[in-house]
Amino acid sequence: MKTWLGLEIGNSRLHWGWFAGENLQITWDTPHLSRSIEQQLAQCKTFADLPQEILSPIDSFISGGAVRSYLLPIYIASVVPSQTVLWQAYPEAHVISLDKIPLLGIYPTLGIDRALAVLGAGETCGFPILVIDAGTALTFTGADGDRCLVGGAILPGLSLQLQSLGQKTANLPSIAAPEILSLPERWATNTPEAIQSGVIYTLIASIRDFITAWWEKFPDSQICFKGGDGKLLLEYLRSLYPELTTKIVYEPNLTFWGMRSSLQNSQSSCLS
């Protein structure tokens, strides 16, 4: 396979990965596209015809390159059906489905993002593996040494929990996720910090509980964090339980590694 794009359509953003064969060259994020862009996608003849909001973050990377003169294939993993529909108008769009994921025990409603992330983590770090994806939702997804899905859990993510109190209560504010890596005071003396304390310390306790339960089943397993709040939550976990994080890594590109493995598997199947 030559140059191709990976597109992970998340709940909040579009996540892009540029591959030269098996090598990931660059990643970037862009906002979701509006419905009005569908016709432009359908009329794309070259890579340069994509909407400028997609190209601008990598303009210096591709400027003057021959790649602008032809249409790149885009392999899509999406959890947002309305965005998936838009991208299917693109002539070289290829939506990745669960039946293309070389894992055992996958159930029909498993999110494609979770399946690809655990595949990518297992291929990179080895099976068994647990992936903790700290995005809009916080998800736990594990696979055993036979590449068989063990299962997982889903709960509201950090930002969603912080915002929900402001949206669903009369007197509490919506709070943005902290940008600093140091933990907030546990015993807060004002309302915004009290919300941060309650959400963050409860989330960290939940993450610790899931990790401990996983290692009871698979004591030698590595654990990978990803997602927009993954680095932050891992640092909080490390601050409270440093001994717990010796076999935990942060790797934001797990879904792209999973895409690569899935495509390699599909190509091998076609040749066999």
Buried (B, 14 or more C-beta within 10 A) or exposed (E): EEBBBBBBBBBBBBBBBBBEEEEBEEBBEBEBBEEEBBEBBEEBEEBBBBBEEBBEBBEEEBEEEEBBEEBBBBBBBBBBEEBBEBBBBBEBBBBBEBEBBBBEEBEEEBBBBBBBBBBBBBBBBEBBBBBBBBBBBBBBBBBBEEBBBBEBEEBBBBBBBBBBBBEEEEEBEBBEBBEEEEBBEEEBEEEBBBBBBBBBBEBBEBBBEBBEEBBEEBEEBBBBBBBBBBBBBBBBBBEEBEEBBEEBBBBBBBBBBBBBBBBBBBEEEEEE
